[in-house]
Amino acid sequence: MACTRGKASPDRHTQKRLFAASAGYCQRPKCRRPLFVDTGTQNVHIAEMAHIFAANNTGPRRNLALTPEQRGAFENLILLCSSCHTEIDKAPTDFPDAEVARWKEEHAAKLASLFGAAEYGSRAEVRTAIEPALLENRVIFQDYGPNNEYRLNPESEMAVTWKRKMLSTIIPNNRKIILVLDANRRHLLSAELQTLEIFRQHVDDLEDRHIGEGVRGIGRRFPEEMNTIAT
């Protein structure tokens, strides 16, 4: 997912926003290929940050009026699989900027309709909406998380599987959970609102660690109170 375009390159915060907005899938509507692929022996990511308007004055869909900073901004970037990125840049007249921008909007609308747009009428409905993602994350952590014995061997196959599941499932699930809870804050108690903010920081630290060139270090731990939020 690297990009070396000087000031037209997205910063770390923008990279994380792009990943969160994609939910781990190519943002081209007819593609939506998973961006993290298990090859059988290792996990590879095929995510590429594509510029809607070109990163420079000679690239595809160039716009001479944009500054380098505007070209590297979240609004001018879309996360695609390597195949779709190559296709739109090799045939830019078939993929004008308005169409590529529309892909990103449609992807966001799809995710919102699936995971975050609904405001529920009761705490029970909120809990029902987030429980599958919480349970899936909990099972993955128990089975593959770094508390297992393989922690002494970071090159083990279990470590590779944990990394894949973190990127393809846990982080997208976390974003779904935050979307649902943010849309239904009126149903949460004051202590639960605090738990949500702690969880938000936990998610941010996870993304900083696992996406791109994340810096290793101590991050906010998962708040156990999330296991009972809105119950």
SEPALUM-481617 format. One record per residue (C-alpha): residue in three letters; x, y, z. Coordinates in steps of 0.05 Angstrom, whole numbers, padded with zeros to 5 digits, always signed. Example, Ala and Ser with C-alpha at 12.3 -4.5 7.8 and 13.67 -1.06 7.14 Angstrom:
2
ALA+00246-00090+00156
SER+00273-00021+00143
***
This chain:
231
MET+00000+00000+00000
ALA+00061+00044-00004
CYS+00064+00108-00044
THR+00126+00150-00058
ARG+00100+00213-00090
GLY+00131+00265-00045
LYS+00079+00313-00018
ALA+00027+00278-00061
SER+00036+00216-00017
PRO-00016+00206+00038
ASP+00008+00212+00109
ARG-00002+00157+00161
HIS-00069+00184+00184
THR-00095+00185+00113
GLN-00071+00114+00101
LYS-00110+00090+00162
ARG-00172+00127+00138
LEU-00167+00095+00070
PHE-00161+00025+00100
ALA-00220+00038+00147
ALA-00262+00065+00089
SER-00247+00003+00047
ALA-00264-00047+00102
GLY-00211-00092+00070
TYR-00241-00095+00000
CYS-00226-00063-00067
GLN-00269-00001-00072
ARG-00288-00013-00145
PRO-00361-00034-00141
LYS-00358-00091-00192
CYS-00294-00118-00161
ARG-00294-00114-00084
ARG-00238-00165-00082
PRO-00208-00178-00013
LEU-00145-00137-00006
PHE-00110-00188+00039
VAL-00100-00255+00006
ASP-00078-00321+00037
THR-00034-00355-00015
GLY-00027-00420+00024
THR+00042-00407+00051
GLN+00037-00334+00068
ASN-00010-00275+00071
VAL+00000-00218+00021
HIS-00036-00152+00013
ILE-00054-00129-00057
ALA-00080-00061-00035
GLU-00056-00001-00074
MET-00072+00072-00061
ALA-00096+00102-00127
HIS-00100+00176-00141
ILE-00167+00199-00170
PHE-00132+00259-00199
ALA-00060+00244-00218
ALA-00004+00251-00167
ASN+00034+00294-00217
ASN+00022+00337-00278
THR+00034+00282-00328
GLY-00004+00223-00297
PRO-00073+00195-00313
ARG-00132+00241-00298
ARG-00084+00299-00285
ASN-00110+00365-00256
LEU-00059+00421-00260
ALA-00098+00463-00210
LEU-00085+00417-00151
THR-00028+00426-00102
PRO+00015+00366-00083
GLU-00020+00366-00014
GLN-00089+00363-00047
ARG-00066+00305-00090
GLY-00045+00266-00029
ALA-00108+00281+00010
PHE-00159+00229+00031
GLU-00211+00259-00016
ASN-00165+00247-00077
LEU-00148+00174-00060
ILE-00183+00108-00068
LEU-00160+00039-00045
LEU-00161-00012-00101
CYS-00133-00081-00115
SER-00070-00081-00158
SER-00109-00104-00219
CYS-00161-00049-00217
HIS-00107+00004-00202
THR-00068-00018-00263
GLU-00131-00018-00307
ILE-00154+00052-00290
ASP-00085+00082-00298
LYS-00070+00047-00365
ALA-00137+00068-00394
PRO-00153+00135-00361
THR-00201+00158-00414
ASP-00245+00098-00398
PHE-00242+00115-00324
PRO-00251+00190-00315
ASP-00242+00222-00247
ALA-00318+00229-00235
GLU-00328+00154-00244
VAL-00271+00134-00198
ALA-00296+00183-00145
ARG-00365+00153-00152
TRP-00337+00084-00137
LYS-00311+00109-00070
GLU-00378+00142-00054
GLU-00417+00079-00072
HIS-00370+00036-00030
ALA-00380+00082+00030
ALA-00455+00082+00021
LYS-00456+00006+00017
LEU-00417+00000+00082
ALA-00460+00051+00116
SER-00523+00013+00096
LEU-00495-00052+00121
PHE-00460-00031+00185
GLY-00473+00038+00210
ALA-00532+00078+00184
ALA-00587+00047+00226
GLU-00610+00079+00290
TYR-00643+00026+00333
GLY-00702+00033+00379
SER-00673-00004+00438
ARG-00609-00026+00472
ALA-00626-00098+00456
GLU-00626-00082+00381
VAL-00559-00046+00387
ARG-00529-00106+00422
THR-00557-00153+00370
ALA-00524-00111+00315
ILE-00454-00113+00346
GLU-00453-00181+00379
PRO-00433-00221+00316
ALA-00372-00177+00304
LEU-00352-00178+00378
LEU-00358-00253+00380
GLU-00319-00264+00316
ASN-00263-00220+00341
ARG-00262-00254+00409
VAL-00257-00324+00379
ILE-00202-00303+00331
PHE-00163-00272+00389
GLN-00170-00334+00432
ASP-00149-00381+00376
TYR-00096-00340+00341
GLY-00078-00281+00384
PRO-00008-00265+00410
ASN-00024-00294+00479
ASN-00016-00364+00448
GLU+00049-00402+00452
TYR+00074-00381+00384
ARG+00089-00311+00412
LEU+00160-00335+00424
ASN+00167-00348+00349
PRO+00141-00288+00309
GLU+00158-00323+00243
SER+00111-00382+00257
GLU+00052-00397+00212
MET+00005-00378+00269
ALA+00036-00309+00271
VAL+00023-00301+00197
THR-00049-00324+00205
TRP-00059-00276+00263
LYS-00034-00218+00220
ARG-00080-00237+00163
LYS-00141-00243+00208
MET-00124-00178+00242
LEU-00124-00141+00176
SER-00180-00178+00140
THR-00229-00187+00198
ILE-00214-00156+00266
ILE-00199-00085+00244
PRO-00258-00081+00196
ASN-00303-00111+00250
ASN-00279-00059+00299
ARG-00298-00004+00251
LYS-00368-00034+00242
ILE-00377-00036+00317
ILE-00357+00037+00325
LEU-00404+00058+00269
VAL-00463+00023+00302
LEU-00448+00050+00371
ASP-00436+00121+00347
ALA-00503+00120+00312
ASN-00537+00097+00375
ARG-00503+00137+00430
ARG-00570+00156+00460
HIS-00579+00084+00482
LEU-00513+00081+00519
LEU-00501+00097+00593
SER-00449+00148+00612
ALA-00400+00093+00633
GLU-00412+00058+00567
LEU-00397+00121+00528
GLN-00330+00123+00564
THR-00318+00050+00546
LEU-00333+00067+00473
GLU-00280+00122+00473
ILE-00229+00074+00504
PHE-00247+00023+00451
ARG-00238+00077+00397
GLN-00167+00090+00422
HIS-00153+00015+00423
VAL-00175+00010+00351
ASP-00132+00069+00331
ASP-00071+00038+00365
LEU-00084-00029+00330
GLU-00088+00004+00262
ASP-00025+00043+00276
ARG+00011-00021+00293
HIS-00014-00065+00237
ILE-00026-00020+00177
GLY+00031+00007+00136
GLU+00095+00022+00175
GLY+00063+00018+00243
VAL+00108+00034+00302
ARG+00113-00021+00353
GLY+00100-00002+00425
ILE+00050-00004+00481
GLY-00021+00011+00458
ARG-00088+00015+00491
ARG-00114-00054+00508
PHE-00183-00078+00490
PRO-00231-00056+00545
GLU-00266-00117+00573
GLU-00328-00076+00586
MET-00341-00079+00511
ASN-00362-00151+00520
THR-00424-00128+00558
ILE-00437-00060+00527
ALA-00511-00048+00513
THR-00533-00112+00547
***
